[in-house]
């Protein structure tokens, strides 16, 4: 598997896939090969079907996760192994898109107020107050916080597209306090075990889950729900949909438009929150 794995990684890099996608795809292909104890170049459509059915029936994967598994296998077979039969043999599932889960500003404040660890509090506040993806928060550097222009530079967004996001005074102050505490030199949120590396992606997810549990929040609380909440709160505050698209880094306005279905523009318009203050400056 080693030579084939190197070829696949090379093919992914040449197509400018993100580090996170490369890691995910190679991990899935390794799991697939381990399932049959054979290299993928010795496996075919029947084995792929069995593996994906096992993922759905036994592992109970969500359909969105199934799509990632299918995409990883499609890549190695169509791009690296040059097998043209993949789409004819492996069906693409029909996915019913769910509306984004949204938390109220009070629920987010509840979790923030219950988070005593300063670094964890700053991570959660940045996820919500800037609407960043988990991978984008992970790779923030100290120099990406521009206090003069009050923006956060996202240098490597999805698809390697950079963008700028409005920096609220509350988040800036929290980040400054956090910086004075540990004085990170490079990564804004370094790993606790390896200061020369950024915090682990899975660690950010666990930070959110543990914070919600300590706060007694019964709803799901994770980085992407915070991002959904940020977008919805901006929309409720009157921010133009096109502006929200740019702030979130969406390539297609249709992706941003789904927040119209969960927004209640007149609900609590006068309430103050992290997200609201960010939204008002974004117009």
C-alpha positions, 0 to 999 in steps of 0.5 A, a space after each residue: 500500500 505504501 507506493 500506492 499511498 504515495 501516488 495518491 497523496 501526490 495526485 491530491 497535492 497536484 490538484 491542490 487539495 487541502 491537508 485535511 482532505 488529503 489526511 481524510 481521503 488516505 485514512 479512508 482508503 487505508 481503512 478500505 484496504 484493511 477491511 479486505 486485507 488487500 491493496 485497492 489495486 487488487 479490489 474492484 466494484 463488488 468490494 467497494 459496494 460491500 465496504 460502503 454497505 457495511 459503512 451504512 448498515 453496520 457503522 451507521 454513517 451519516 449520508 454526508 459522511 458516506 459521501 466523503 467515503 465515496 469521494 475518497 474511493 472515487 479519487 483513488 480509482 479514477 485519478 490514481 488507478 485510472 479505472 473508468 467504471 466508478 460512477 457506473 458501478 457505485 451509485 451516488 446517493 440522493 441526499 436530503 439537505 437538512 436545515 442548519 442547526 442554530 443556537 441562540 445568542 443566549 445559549 452561546 453566551 451560557 457556554 462561554 460564561 461556563 468556560 473557565 479555560 482562557 484558551 478554550 474560551 477564545 477558541 469558541 468565541 472565535 469560531 462563533 464571533 468570526 464564523 470560521 471553520 474549525 480548520 481555519 481557527 486551527 491555522 490562525 497565526 498571531 500575525 493574522 489578527 489585524 487590530 489596526 483594520 479590525 479584521 482577521 486574515 483567513 489565509 487558507 480558507 476552503 479551496 485555498 481561497 483567502 478572505 478577511 473577516 470582521 474582528 469584533 472588539 470583544 474578540 480582540 480583547 479576549 485574544 489579547 488576554 489569551 496572548 498575554 497569558 501564554 505569549 504564543 510566537 507563531 500559532 494563535 492557538 498552539 497545541 498543548 503538547 507541541 507548542 510549535 504545532 497548531 491545536 489538533 482539529 479533533 481537540 477543537 471539537 472536544 473543546 466545544 463538546 466539553 464546554 457545552 456539557 459543563 454549561 449544562 446545554 442539552 443541544 448539540 454544540 460543535 464548531 459548525 453549529 457555531 458557524 451556522 449560528 453566526 451566519 443566521 444571527 448576521 442575517 437577523 441583524 440585517 446584514 446583506 446575504 452577499 456580505 454574509 457569503 463573503 464573510 463565510 467564504 462560500 463559493 456559491 450564494 445558494 449555500 448561504 441562502 439556506 440561512 433564509 429558511 432558519 432566520 427570524 429577522 424580527 426575533 430579538 433584534 435588539 439583543 446584544 451578543 458577540 455575533 450581533 456586534 460583528 454583524 452590525 459592523 459588516 453591513 
